[in-house]
Amino acid sequence: MKILVDMNLSPRWREALEASGYEAVWWRDVGPANAPDEALPPVLEVLRRFSEALERGALAVIGPEKTRLRLLPLQ
């Protein structure tokens, strides 16, 4: 299970979760600090949908109309 730690929580939560064996990321590491709540669902969907490719180093571009995934390295 991967856990996304909200900006309103200390990054220490991520450290505590990882120390307990969970994979966690603090929102500020994946998105802007001033992002509106509406920005979260697209990011979460991309993380869920493309998790394997992202773990191998793919690049995801999230736009208002579509999401694109580029496998790296680009040639």
PDB file with one MODEL, atoms N, CA, C and O in Angstrom:
MODEL        1
ATOM      1  N   MET A   1       0.837  -1.168   0.000  1.00  0.00           N
ATOM      2  CA  MET A   1       0.000   0.000   0.000  1.00  0.00           C
ATOM      3  C   MET A   1       0.885   1.235   0.000  1.00  0.00           C
ATOM      4  O   MET A   1       1.859   1.308   0.750  1.00  0.00           O
ATOM      5  N   LYS A   2       0.552   2.197  -0.834  1.00  0.00           N
ATOM      6  CA  LYS A   2       1.266   3.473  -0.865  1.00  0.00           C
ATOM      7  C   LYS A   2       0.385   4.528  -0.214  1.00  0.00           C
ATOM      8  O   LYS A   2      -0.825   4.565  -0.437  1.00  0.00           O
ATOM      9  N   ILE A   3       0.993   5.375   0.585  1.00  0.00           N
ATOM     10  CA  ILE A   3       0.252   6.394   1.311  1.00  0.00           C
ATOM     11  C   ILE A   3       0.750   7.770   0.900  1.00  0.00           C
ATOM     12  O   ILE A   3       1.954   8.024   0.884  1.00  0.00           O
ATOM     13  N   LEU A   4      -0.184   8.656   0.567  1.00  0.00           N
ATOM     14  CA  LEU A   4       0.131  10.041   0.241  1.00  0.00           C
ATOM     15  C   LEU A   4      -0.163  10.877   1.476  1.00  0.00           C
ATOM     16  O   LEU A   4      -1.310  10.969   1.913  1.00  0.00           O
ATOM     17  N   VAL A   5       0.879  11.489   2.041  1.00  0.00           N
ATOM     18  CA  VAL A   5       0.748  12.289   3.263  1.00  0.00           C
ATOM     19  C   VAL A   5       0.408  13.728   2.878  1.00  0.00           C
ATOM     20  O   VAL A   5       1.125  14.352   2.097  1.00  0.00           O
ATOM     21  N   ASP A   6      -0.678  14.245   3.424  1.00  0.00           N
ATOM     22  CA  ASP A   6      -1.169  15.583   3.115  1.00  0.00           C
ATOM     23  C   ASP A   6      -0.167  16.654   3.527  1.00  0.00           C
ATOM     24  O   ASP A   6       0.624  16.460   4.450  1.00  0.00           O
ATOM     25  N   MET A   7      -0.212  17.796   2.825  1.00  0.00           N
ATOM     26  CA  MET A   7       0.660  18.931   3.137  1.00  0.00           C
ATOM     27  C   MET A   7       0.444  19.468   4.550  1.00  0.00           C
ATOM     28  O   MET A   7       1.365  20.016   5.156  1.00  0.00           O
ATOM     29  N   ASN A   8      -0.767  19.312   5.072  1.00  0.00           N
ATOM     30  CA  ASN A   8      -1.067  19.826   6.406  1.00  0.00           C
ATOM     31  C   ASN A   8      -0.419  18.999   7.509  1.00  0.00           C
ATOM     32  O   ASN A   8      -0.419  19.403   8.672  1.00  0.00           O
ATOM     33  N   LEU A   9       0.127  17.859   7.153  1.00  0.00           N
ATOM     34  CA  LEU A   9       0.821  17.013   8.121  1.00  0.00           C
ATOM     35  C   LEU A   9       2.326  17.178   7.960  1.00  0.00           C
ATOM     36  O   LEU A   9       2.822  17.480   6.875  1.00  0.00           O
ATOM     37  N   SER A  10       3.022  16.979   9.032  1.00  0.00           N
ATOM     38  CA  SER A  10       4.479  17.082   9.020  1.00  0.00           C
ATOM     39  C   SER A  10       5.075  15.986   8.139  1.00  0.00           C
ATOM     40  O   SER A  10       4.527  14.886   8.069  1.00  0.00           O
ATOM     41  N   PRO A  11       6.196  16.273   7.463  1.00  0.00           N
ATOM     42  CA  PRO A  11       6.871  15.220   6.699  1.00  0.00           C
ATOM     43  C   PRO A  11       7.369  14.093   7.599  1.00  0.00           C
ATOM     44  O   PRO A  11       7.739  13.025   7.111  1.00  0.00           O
ATOM     45  N   ARG A  12       7.379  14.322   8.885  1.00  0.00           N
ATOM     46  CA  ARG A  12       7.769  13.253   9.815  1.00  0.00           C
ATOM     47  C   ARG A  12       6.787  12.087   9.767  1.00  0.00           C
ATOM     48  O   ARG A  12       7.147  10.954  10.085  1.00  0.00           O
ATOM     49  N   TRP A  13       5.540  12.367   9.369  1.00  0.00           N
ATOM     50  CA  TRP A  13       4.575  11.277   9.213  1.00  0.00           C
ATOM     51  C   TRP A  13       5.073  10.288   8.166  1.00  0.00           C
ATOM     52  O   TRP A  13       4.968   9.075   8.349  1.00  0.00           O
ATOM     53  N   ARG A  14       5.614  10.811   7.067  1.00  0.00           N
ATOM     54  CA  ARG A  14       6.154   9.932   6.027  1.00  0.00           C
ATOM     55  C   ARG A  14       7.256   9.059   6.601  1.00  0.00           C
ATOM     56  O   ARG A  14       7.293   7.852   6.364  1.00  0.00           O
ATOM     57  N   GLU A  15       8.150   9.678   7.355  1.00  0.00           N
ATOM     58  CA  GLU A  15       9.252   8.929   7.957  1.00  0.00           C
ATOM     59  C   GLU A  15       8.730   7.851   8.897  1.00  0.00           C
ATOM     60  O   GLU A  15       9.231   6.727   8.891  1.00  0.00           O
ATOM     61  N   ALA A  16       7.730   8.184   9.701  1.00  0.00           N
ATOM     62  CA  ALA A  16       7.167   7.217  10.647  1.00  0.00           C
ATOM     63  C   ALA A  16       6.487   6.067   9.909  1.00  0.00           C
ATOM     64  O   ALA A  16       6.624   4.907  10.300  1.00  0.00           O
ATOM     65  N   LEU A  17       5.760   6.384   8.851  1.00  0.00           N
ATOM     66  CA  LEU A  17       5.096   5.336   8.075  1.00  0.00           C
ATOM     67  C   LEU A  17       6.118   4.422   7.406  1.00  0.00           C
ATOM     68  O   LEU A  17       5.959   3.202   7.407  1.00  0.00           O
ATOM     69  N   GLU A  18       7.166   5.012   6.837  1.00  0.00           N
ATOM     70  CA  GLU A  18       8.203   4.204   6.202  1.00  0.00           C
ATOM     71  C   GLU A  18       8.927   3.335   7.216  1.00  0.00           C
ATOM     72  O   GLU A  18       9.283   2.196   6.913  1.00  0.00           O
ATOM     73  N   ALA A  19       9.148   3.858   8.418  1.00  0.00           N
ATOM     74  CA  ALA A  19       9.796   3.072   9.473  1.00  0.00           C
ATOM     75  C   ALA A  19       8.930   1.890   9.890  1.00  0.00           C
ATOM     76  O   ALA A  19       9.434   0.890  10.400  1.00  0.00           O
ATOM     77  N   SER A  20       7.616   2.012   9.668  1.00  0.00           N
ATOM     78  CA  SER A  20       6.688   0.927  10.007  1.00  0.00           C
ATOM     79  C   SER A  20       6.467  -0.021   8.836  1.00  0.00           C
ATOM     80  O   SER A  20       5.658  -0.944   8.931  1.00  0.00           O
ATOM     81  N   GLY A  21       7.178   0.198   7.735  1.00  0.00           N
ATOM     82  CA  GLY A  21       7.097  -0.719   6.607  1.00  0.00           C
ATOM     83  C   GLY A  21       6.160  -0.300   5.484  1.00  0.00           C
ATOM     84  O   GLY A  21       5.961  -1.059   4.536  1.00  0.00           O
ATOM     85  N   TYR A  22       5.582   0.894   5.573  1.00  0.00           N
ATOM     86  CA  TYR A  22       4.693   1.378   4.522  1.00  0.00           C
ATOM     87  C   TYR A  22       5.473   2.249   3.544  1.00  0.00           C
ATOM     88  O   TYR A  22       6.454   2.894   3.915  1.00  0.00           O
ATOM     89  N   GLU A  23       5.031   2.259   2.303  1.00  0.00           N
ATOM     90  CA  GLU A  23       5.614   3.164   1.317  1.00  0.00           C
ATOM     91  C   GLU A  23       4.795   4.447   1.356  1.00  0.00           C
ATOM     92  O   GLU A  23       3.582   4.419   1.152  1.00  0.00           O
ATOM     93  N   ALA A  24       5.451   5.560   1.616  1.00  0.00           N
ATOM     94  CA  ALA A  24       4.735   6.827   1.769  1.00  0.00           C
ATOM     95  C   ALA A  24       5.475   7.942   1.052  1.00  0.00           C
ATOM     96  O   ALA A  24       6.695   7.900   0.889  1.00  0.00           O
ATOM     97  N   VAL A  25       4.711   8.940   0.629  1.00  0.00           N
ATOM     98  CA  VAL A  25       5.278  10.123  -0.009  1.00  0.00           C
ATOM     99  C   VAL A  25       4.529  11.334   0.530  1.00  0.00           C
ATOM    100  O   VAL A  25       3.313  11.294   0.720  1.00  0.00           O
ATOM    101  N   TRP A  26       5.263  12.402   0.771  1.00  0.00           N
ATOM    102  CA  TRP A  26       4.668  13.644   1.251  1.00  0.00           C
ATOM    103  C   TRP A  26       4.220  14.426   0.028  1.00  0.00           C
ATOM    104  O   TRP A  26       4.948  14.479  -0.963  1.00  0.00           O
ATOM    105  N   TRP A  27       3.037  15.037   0.073  1.00  0.00           N
ATOM    106  CA  TRP A  27       2.487  15.730  -1.097  1.00  0.00           C
ATOM    107  C   TRP A  27       3.477  16.703  -1.703  1.00  0.00           C
ATOM    108  O   TRP A  27       3.575  16.792  -2.927  1.00  0.00           O
ATOM    109  N   ARG A  28       4.206  17.428  -0.892  1.00  0.00           N
ATOM    110  CA  ARG A  28       5.121  18.445  -1.427  1.00  0.00           C
ATOM    111  C   ARG A  28       6.209  17.828  -2.313  1.00  0.00           C
ATOM    112  O   ARG A  28       6.792  18.525  -3.143  1.00  0.00           O
ATOM    113  N   ASP A  29       6.486  16.539  -2.146  1.00  0.00           N
ATOM    114  CA  ASP A  29       7.478  15.864  -2.984  1.00  0.00           C
ATOM    115  C   ASP A  29       6.925  15.520  -4.366  1.00  0.00           C
ATOM    116  O   ASP A  29       7.696  15.229  -5.281  1.00  0.00           O
ATOM    117  N   VAL A  30       5.605  15.549  -4.530  1.00  0.00           N
ATOM    118  CA  VAL A  30       5.013  15.179  -5.819  1.00  0.00           C
ATOM    119  C   VAL A  30       4.140  16.265  -6.431  1.00  0.00           C
ATOM    120  O   VAL A  30       3.748  16.157  -7.593  1.00  0.00           O
ATOM    121  N   GLY A  31       3.828  17.314  -5.665  1.00  0.00           N
ATOM    122  CA  GLY A  31       2.964  18.367  -6.183  1.00  0.00           C
ATOM    123  C   GLY A  31       3.247  19.694  -5.509  1.00  0.00           C
ATOM    124  O   GLY A  31       3.925  19.737  -4.483  1.00  0.00           O
ATOM    125  N   PRO A  32       2.736  20.777  -6.074  1.00  0.00           N
ATOM    126  CA  PRO A  32       2.988  22.099  -5.499  1.00  0.00           C
ATOM    127  C   PRO A  32       2.264  22.294  -4.170  1.00  0.00           C
ATOM    128  O   PRO A  32       1.171  21.770  -3.959  1.00  0.00           O
ATOM    129  N   ALA A  33       2.888  23.052  -3.288  1.00  0.00           N
ATOM    130  CA  ALA A  33       2.324  23.283  -1.954  1.00  0.00           C
ATOM    131  C   ALA A  33       0.993  24.014  -2.012  1.00  0.00           C
ATOM    132  O   ALA A  33       0.149  23.832  -1.134  1.00  0.00           O
ATOM    133  N   ASN A  34       0.793  24.835  -3.030  1.00  0.00           N
ATOM    134  CA  ASN A  34      -0.438  25.616  -3.118  1.00  0.00           C
ATOM    135  C   ASN A  34      -1.483  24.989  -4.036  1.00  0.00           C
ATOM    136  O   ASN A  34      -2.411  25.673  -4.469  1.00  0.00           O
ATOM    137  N   ALA A  35      -1.347  23.710  -4.337  1.00  0.00           N
ATOM    138  CA  ALA A  35      -2.300  23.045  -5.228  1.00  0.00           C
ATOM    139  C   ALA A  35      -3.675  22.958  -4.575  1.00  0.00           C
ATOM    140  O   ALA A  35      -3.779  22.644  -3.389  1.00  0.00           O
ATOM    141  N   PRO A  36      -4.730  23.232  -5.341  1.00  0.00           N
ATOM    142  CA  PRO A  36      -6.074  23.078  -4.783  1.00  0.00           C
ATOM    143  C   PRO A  36      -6.404  21.597  -4.607  1.00  0.00           C
ATOM    144  O   PRO A  36      -5.779  20.737  -5.228  1.00  0.00           O
ATOM    145  N   ASP A  37      -7.370  21.311  -3.772  1.00  0.00           N
ATOM    146  CA  ASP A  37      -7.759  19.922  -3.532  1.00  0.00           C
ATOM    147  C   ASP A  37      -8.158  19.207  -4.818  1.00  0.00           C
ATOM    148  O   ASP A  37      -7.997  17.991  -4.924  1.00  0.00           O
ATOM    149  N   GLU A  38      -8.674  19.944  -5.790  1.00  0.00           N
ATOM    150  CA  GLU A  38      -9.086  19.334  -7.053  1.00  0.00           C
ATOM    151  C   GLU A  38      -7.902  18.755  -7.823  1.00  0.00           C
ATOM    152  O   GLU A  38      -8.095  17.923  -8.710  1.00  0.00           O
ATOM    153  N   ALA A  39      -6.690  19.177  -7.504  1.00  0.00           N
ATOM    154  CA  ALA A  39      -5.499  18.674  -8.197  1.00  0.00           C
ATOM    155  C   ALA A  39      -5.127  17.272  -7.738  1.00  0.00           C
ATOM    156  O   ALA A  39      -4.431  16.557  -8.458  1.00  0.00           O
ATOM    157  N   LEU A  40      -5.569  16.869  -6.574  1.00  0.00           N
ATOM    158  CA  LEU A  40      -5.185  15.566  -6.036  1.00  0.00           C
ATOM    159  C   LEU A  40      -5.717  14.378  -6.826  1.00  0.00           C
ATOM    160  O   LEU A  40      -4.930  13.485  -7.140  1.00  0.00           O
ATOM    161  N   PRO A  41      -7.013  14.310  -7.171  1.00  0.00           N
ATOM    162  CA  PRO A  41      -7.498  13.115  -7.871  1.00  0.00           C
ATOM    163  C   PRO A  41      -6.734  12.763  -9.138  1.00  0.00           C
ATOM    164  O   PRO A  41      -6.422  11.587  -9.325  1.00  0.00           O
ATOM    165  N   PRO A  42      -6.405  13.722 -10.038  1.00  0.00           N
ATOM    166  CA  PRO A  42      -5.636  13.332 -11.223  1.00  0.00           C
ATOM    167  C   PRO A  42      -4.263  12.747 -10.878  1.00  0.00           C
ATOM    168  O   PRO A  42      -3.821  11.790 -11.513  1.00  0.00           O
ATOM    169  N   VAL A  43      -3.601  13.307  -9.896  1.00  0.00           N
ATOM    170  CA  VAL A  43      -2.286  12.794  -9.500  1.00  0.00           C
ATOM    171  C   VAL A  43      -2.423  11.388  -8.935  1.00  0.00           C
ATOM    172  O   VAL A  43      -1.640  10.502  -9.277  1.00  0.00           O
ATOM    173  N   LEU A  44      -3.405  11.180  -8.079  1.00  0.00           N
ATOM    174  CA  LEU A  44      -3.613   9.855  -7.497  1.00  0.00           C
ATOM    175  C   LEU A  44      -3.952   8.830  -8.569  1.00  0.00           C
ATOM    176  O   LEU A  44      -3.483   7.693  -8.512  1.00  0.00           O
ATOM    177  N   GLU A  45      -4.765   9.222  -9.547  1.00  0.00           N
ATOM    178  CA  GLU A  45      -5.123   8.309 -10.629  1.00  0.00           C
ATOM    179  C   GLU A  45      -3.894   7.932 -11.447  1.00  0.00           C
ATOM    180  O   GLU A  45      -3.735   6.767 -11.810  1.00  0.00           O
ATOM    181  N   VAL A  46      -3.028   8.888 -11.744  1.00  0.00           N
ATOM    182  CA  VAL A  46      -1.804   8.594 -12.500  1.00  0.00           C
ATOM    183  C   VAL A  46      -0.901   7.665 -11.694  1.00  0.00           C
ATOM    184  O   VAL A  46      -0.339   6.718 -12.244  1.00  0.00           O
ATOM    185  N   LEU A  47      -0.757   7.927 -10.403  1.00  0.00           N
ATOM    186  CA  LEU A  47       0.069   7.054  -9.564  1.00  0.00           C
ATOM    187  C   LEU A  47      -0.476   5.632  -9.554  1.00  0.00           C
ATOM    188  O   LEU A  47       0.291   4.670  -9.600  1.00  0.00           O
ATOM    189  N   ARG A  48      -1.807   5.496  -9.493  1.00  0.00           N
ATOM    190  CA  ARG A  48      -2.415   4.166  -9.477  1.00  0.00           C
ATOM    191  C   ARG A  48      -2.271   3.490 -10.841  1.00  0.00           C
ATOM    192  O   ARG A  48      -1.855   2.335 -10.936  1.00  0.00           O
ATOM    193  N   ARG A  49      -2.616   4.219 -11.872  1.00  0.00           N
ATOM    194  CA  ARG A  49      -2.670   3.640 -13.217  1.00  0.00           C
ATOM    195  C   ARG A  49      -1.297   3.294 -13.783  1.00  0.00           C
ATOM    196  O   ARG A  49      -1.152   2.284 -14.471  1.00  0.00           O
ATOM    197  N   PHE A  50      -0.298   4.108 -13.507  1.00  0.00           N
ATOM    198  CA  PHE A  50       1.016   3.934 -14.121  1.00  0.00           C
ATOM    199  C   PHE A  50       2.109   3.606 -13.109  1.00  0.00           C
ATOM    200  O   PHE A  50       3.284   3.857 -13.376  1.00  0.00           O
ATOM    201  N   SER A  51       1.752   3.059 -11.968  1.00  0.00           N
ATOM    202  CA  SER A  51       2.735   2.854 -10.896  1.00  0.00           C
ATOM    203  C   SER A  51       3.942   2.032 -11.344  1.00  0.00           C
ATOM    204  O   SER A  51       5.079   2.360 -11.004  1.00  0.00           O
ATOM    205  N   GLU A  52       3.698   0.970 -12.101  1.00  0.00           N
ATOM    206  CA  GLU A  52       4.823   0.127 -12.541  1.00  0.00           C
ATOM    207  C   GLU A  52       5.795   0.908 -13.419  1.00  0.00           C
ATOM    208  O   GLU A  52       7.006   0.872 -13.199  1.00  0.00           O
ATOM    209  N   ALA A  53       5.269   1.605 -14.402  1.00  0.00           N
ATOM    210  CA  ALA A  53       6.121   2.376 -15.316  1.00  0.00           C
ATOM    211  C   ALA A  53       6.834   3.506 -14.577  1.00  0.00           C
ATOM    212  O   ALA A  53       8.008   3.771 -14.839  1.00  0.00           O
ATOM    213  N   LEU A  54       6.139   4.172 -13.657  1.00  0.00           N
ATOM    214  CA  LEU A  54       6.758   5.264 -12.901  1.00  0.00           C
ATOM    215  C   LEU A  54       7.887   4.749 -12.020  1.00  0.00           C
ATOM    216  O   LEU A  54       8.910   5.418 -11.871  1.00  0.00           O
ATOM    217  N   GLU A  55       7.714   3.581 -11.441  1.00  0.00           N
ATOM    218  CA  GLU A  55       8.773   3.005 -10.612  1.00  0.00           C
ATOM    219  C   GLU A  55      10.001   2.654 -11.439  1.00  0.00           C
ATOM    220  O   GLU A  55      11.113   2.611 -10.914  1.00  0.00           O
ATOM    221  N   ARG A  56       9.805   2.402 -12.741  1.00  0.00           N
ATOM    222  CA  ARG A  56      10.932   2.112 -13.633  1.00  0.00           C
ATOM    223  C   ARG A  56      11.536   3.381 -14.215  1.00  0.00           C
ATOM    224  O   ARG A  56      12.489   3.313 -14.992  1.00  0.00           O
ATOM    225  N   GLY A  57      10.983   4.559 -13.844  1.00  0.00           N
ATOM    226  CA  GLY A  57      11.574   5.815 -14.277  1.00  0.00           C
ATOM    227  C   GLY A  57      10.840   6.543 -15.376  1.00  0.00           C
ATOM    228  O   GLY A  57      11.420   7.424 -16.011  1.00  0.00           O
ATOM    229  N   ALA A  58       9.583   6.210 -15.627  1.00  0.00           N
ATOM    230  CA  ALA A  58       8.819   6.904 -16.659  1.00  0.00           C
ATOM    231  C   ALA A  58       8.490   8.324 -16.207  1.00  0.00           C
ATOM    232  O   ALA A  58       8.542   8.648 -15.021  1.00  0.00           O
ATOM    233  N   LEU A  59       8.156   9.149 -17.174  1.00  0.00           N
ATOM    234  CA  LEU A  59       7.776  10.537 -16.929  1.00  0.00           C
ATOM    235  C   LEU A  59       6.298  10.690 -17.259  1.00  0.00           C
ATOM    236  O   LEU A  59       5.868  10.332 -18.355  1.00  0.00           O
ATOM    237  N   ALA A  60       5.513  11.221 -16.315  1.00  0.00           N
ATOM    238  CA  ALA A  60       4.087  11.459 -16.548  1.00  0.00           C
ATOM    239  C   ALA A  60       3.845  12.956 -16.638  1.00  0.00           C
ATOM    240  O   ALA A  60       4.347  13.730 -15.822  1.00  0.00           O
ATOM    241  N   VAL A  61       3.068  13.355 -17.641  1.00  0.00           N
ATOM    242  CA  VAL A  61       2.675  14.749 -17.812  1.00  0.00           C
ATOM    243  C   VAL A  61       1.160  14.793 -17.676  1.00  0.00           C
ATOM    244  O   VAL A  61       0.439  14.163 -18.449  1.00  0.00           O
ATOM    245  N   ILE A  62       0.682  15.547 -16.681  1.00  0.00           N
ATOM    246  CA  ILE A  62      -0.754  15.623 -16.416  1.00  0.00           C
ATOM    247  C   ILE A  62      -1.252  16.979 -16.884  1.00  0.00           C
ATOM    248  O   ILE A  62      -0.835  18.014 -16.363  1.00  0.00           O
ATOM    249  N   GLY A  63      -2.139  16.973 -17.863  1.00  0.00           N
ATOM    250  CA  GLY A  63      -2.721  18.208 -18.374  1.00  0.00           C
ATOM    251  C   GLY A  63      -4.213  18.237 -18.106  1.00  0.00           C
ATOM    252  O   GLY A  63      -4.778  17.250 -17.636  1.00  0.00           O
ATOM    253  N   PRO A  64      -4.856  19.355 -18.399  1.00  0.00           N
ATOM    254  CA  PRO A  64      -6.291  19.454 -18.135  1.00  0.00           C
ATOM    255  C   PRO A  64      -7.128  18.512 -18.997  1.00  0.00           C
ATOM    256  O   PRO A  64      -8.208  18.095 -18.579  1.00  0.00           O
ATOM    257  N   GLU A  65      -6.652  18.173 -20.186  1.00  0.00           N
ATOM    258  CA  GLU A  65      -7.422  17.326 -21.097  1.00  0.00           C
ATOM    259  C   GLU A  65      -6.934  15.886 -21.164  1.00  0.00           C
ATOM    260  O   GLU A  65      -7.721  14.981 -21.443  1.00  0.00           O
ATOM    261  N   LYS A  66      -5.645  15.661 -20.912  1.00  0.00           N
ATOM    262  CA  LYS A  66      -5.115  14.297 -21.042  1.00  0.00           C
ATOM    263  C   LYS A  66      -3.854  14.126 -20.216  1.00  0.00           C
ATOM    264  O   LYS A  66      -3.230  15.094 -19.781  1.00  0.00           O
ATOM    265  N   THR A  67      -3.503  12.875 -20.015  1.00  0.00           N
ATOM    266  CA  THR A  67      -2.268  12.514 -19.326  1.00  0.00           C
ATOM    267  C   THR A  67      -1.409  11.730 -20.303  1.00  0.00           C
ATOM    268  O   THR A  67      -1.898  10.836 -20.993  1.00  0.00           O
ATOM    269  N   ARG A  68      -0.126  12.070 -20.358  1.00  0.00           N
ATOM    270  CA  ARG A  68       0.789  11.358 -21.249  1.00  0.00           C
ATOM    271  C   ARG A  68       1.887  10.718 -20.422  1.00  0.00           C
ATOM    272  O   ARG A  68       2.350  11.289 -19.434  1.00  0.00           O
ATOM    273  N   LEU A  69       2.295   9.536 -20.829  1.00  0.00           N
ATOM    274  CA  LEU A  69       3.362   8.812 -20.158  1.00  0.00           C
ATOM    275  C   LEU A  69       4.485   8.601 -21.156  1.00  0.00           C
ATOM    276  O   LEU A  69       4.250   8.147 -22.276  1.00  0.00           O
ATOM    277  N   ARG A  70       5.696   8.928 -20.757  1.00  0.00           N
ATOM    278  CA  ARG A  70       6.874   8.741 -21.607  1.00  0.00           C
ATOM    279  C   ARG A  70       7.846   7.829 -20.886  1.00  0.00           C
ATOM    280  O   ARG A  70       8.275   8.111 -19.767  1.00  0.00           O
ATOM    281  N   LEU A  71       8.185   6.735 -21.542  1.00  0.00           N
ATOM    282  CA  LEU A  71       9.177   5.830 -20.976  1.00  0.00           C
ATOM    283  C   LEU A  71      10.555   6.432 -21.197  1.00  0.00           C
ATOM    284  O   LEU A  71      10.847   6.953 -22.274  1.00  0.00           O
ATOM    285  N   LEU A  72      11.384   6.359 -20.194  1.00  0.00           N
ATOM    286  CA  LEU A  72      12.719   6.935 -20.272  1.00  0.00           C
ATOM    287  C   LEU A  72      13.756   5.839 -20.423  1.00  0.00           C
ATOM    288  O   LEU A  72      13.501   4.729 -19.955  1.00  0.00           O
ATOM    289  N   PRO A  73      14.888   6.063 -21.032  1.00  0.00           N
ATOM    290  CA  PRO A  73      15.325   7.343 -21.592  1.00  0.00           C
ATOM    291  C   PRO A  73      14.636   7.615 -22.927  1.00  0.00           C
ATOM    292  O   PRO A  73      14.315   6.694 -23.678  1.00  0.00           O
ATOM    293  N   LEU A  74      14.419   8.894 -23.203  1.00  0.00           N
ATOM    294  CA  LEU A  74      13.838   9.303 -24.479  1.00  0.00           C
ATOM    295  C   LEU A  74      14.886   9.152 -25.565  1.00  0.00           C
ATOM    296  O   LEU A  74      16.068   9.407 -25.335  1.00  0.00           O
ATOM    297  N   GLN A  75      14.462   8.743 -26.730  1.00  0.00           N
ATOM    298  CA  GLN A  75      15.413   8.557 -27.831  1.00  0.00           C
ATOM    299  C   GLN A  75      15.024   9.381 -29.023  1.00  0.00           C
ATOM    300  O   GLN A  75      15.709   9.350 -30.045  1.00  0.00           O
TER     301      GLN A  75
ENDMDL
END
